[in-house]
Amino acid sequence: MLSSTTDVQPLVISKVIDEVVDNFTTSVKMSVMYKSNQRVNNGHELFPSTLTSKPRVVVHGGDMRTFYTLIMTDPDAPGPSDPYLREHLHWIITDIPGTTDSSFGKEVVSYEMPRPNIGIHRIVFVLFKQKKKRLCHVITPPPCRDGFKTRFFADQYELGLPVAAVFFNCQRESAARRR
């Protein structure tokens, strides 16, 4: 088991725990890697030009009979000072077997690369352990990517609390170069 306060501490400090999900204990290891060999680590910055293709998300827990749902959102849309579109949905994959990666799951909402216009955005990956074996046939994709609520989605499909989460910061590249 991976449970420790340090696992979620960056998520608490960045308010991912509070604004996106409730407090939870990490119980599964998840790694997120973009093709540019950019590994997602809590609070690190990645630029939009490195995020054009969907990342590889590996679930290091469970077994092939345990299934997971992955959600990728931006809680800072359209800008961190006034996130009235919170959350913007970037990706949903269900039915990911444990010990495999996202390519083995079912894409319910296709990947959309982050393109922040204003300020520094937190891009969050949240992993849930499914209580049911197959969710892809049950889930109705949201009609709009804006205004998505990870908590509501988890309640609606009986996912419970997350088992893992990680986030990175992202901003318009021209803005980052001016700093």
WOJO-V373257 format. One line per field, one symbol per residue. burial: + if it has 24 or more other C-alpha atoms within 12 Angstrom, else -. A space follows every 10 residues. Layout:
burial=???
This chain:
burial=------++-- ++-+-++-++ ++++++++++ ++++----++ +++-++++-+ +--+++++++ ++---+++++ ++++++++++ -----+++++ ++++++++++ ++--+++++- ++++++---+ ++++++++++ -+--++--+- ----+-++++ +-++--+-++ ++++++++++ +++------
